[in-house]
Amino acid sequence: MKKLKHEGELFKAALQAGVQYAQDRKAVEFEGTDSASDKALYIYRLLVHDKIIVPMPEDQVSDKTIRHRLATWYAHQLPETHPLLK
C-alpha cells in the first residue's frame, strides 16, 4: 500500500464527501458523537455495497486500510491539477 502524499487531508475531504453521499442517499444520519473511524467504516461499507469501490478481503479491513482506501477513492475524483494531488 503506497502512502499518498497528502493522505491525511485527502482522508478528511473523503470523509466529508462520504458523509454527504450517505446522507443524500438517505442511508444514515450521523450524530455529532460518532467517531471518524465509525463514519469511515460505514462509508466504506456503503461504497462497497453501491459498487463504487472494490471491497478488500475481510482480514485486511482495518482503520488504516479504510482511511487509505477512502483517500484513494476521493483522490480519483479530483482533477489532476488539484493541489492535494501534487
Buried (B, 14 or more C-beta within 10 A) or exposed (E): EEEBEBBEBBBBBBBEBBBEBBEEEEBBEBEEEEEEEEBBBBBBBBBBEEEEBEBBEEEEBEEEEBBBBBBBBBBEEEEEEEEBBE
